[in-house]
Amino acid sequence: MEIMLWLLPTTGLLTGIAVMAFFWATRRGQFDDLDRHGFDILDDDNSETRER
């Protein structure tokens, strides 16, 4: 039971840090264009550099 006195505040702190990191990333635009990187592999512009 004594471990709960350590685990509960630590869990709350880590959860708070994760929520703050999520909102920071959202404000910085990290989630604005999620599909672009998926379509980059279909782009043939870099085909010359891949053949070398």
C-alpha positions in Angstrom: 0.0 0.0 0.0 2.9 2.3 0.6 4.0 2.0 -3.0 0.7 3.6 -4.0 1.8 6.8 -2.4 4.7 6.9 -4.9 3.0 5.4 -8.0 -0.1 7.6 -8.1 1.7 11.0 -8.1 4.3 9.7 -10.6 1.6 8.4 -12.9 -0.2 11.7 -12.7 3.1 13.6 -13.5 3.9 11.4 -16.5 0.4 11.7 -17.8 0.5 15.4 -17.5 3.9 15.6 -19.3 2.4 13.4 -22.1 -0.7 15.6 -22.5 1.5 18.7 -22.6 3.7 17.2 -25.2 0.7 16.3 -27.3 -0.7 19.8 -27.2 2.7 21.3 -27.9 3.0 19.0 -31.0 -0.5 20.0 -32.1 0.2 23.7 -31.9 3.5 23.3 -33.8 1.7 21.6 -36.7 3.1 18.1 -36.3 -0.3 16.6 -37.2 -1.3 18.9 -40.1 -0.4 16.6 -43.0 -0.3 13.0 -42.0 -0.8 11.6 -45.6 2.2 13.3 -47.3 4.8 10.9 -46.1 2.7 7.9 -47.2 2.6 9.2 -50.7 6.3 10.1 -50.8 7.2 6.5 -51.6 5.0 6.7 -54.7 6.8 9.8 -56.1 9.1 9.0 -59.0 11.1 12.2 -58.8 13.9 10.5 -56.9 14.1 7.4 -59.2 17.5 8.6 -60.7 19.2 8.7 -57.3 17.9 5.3 -56.4 19.3 3.6 -59.5 22.9 4.7 -58.7 
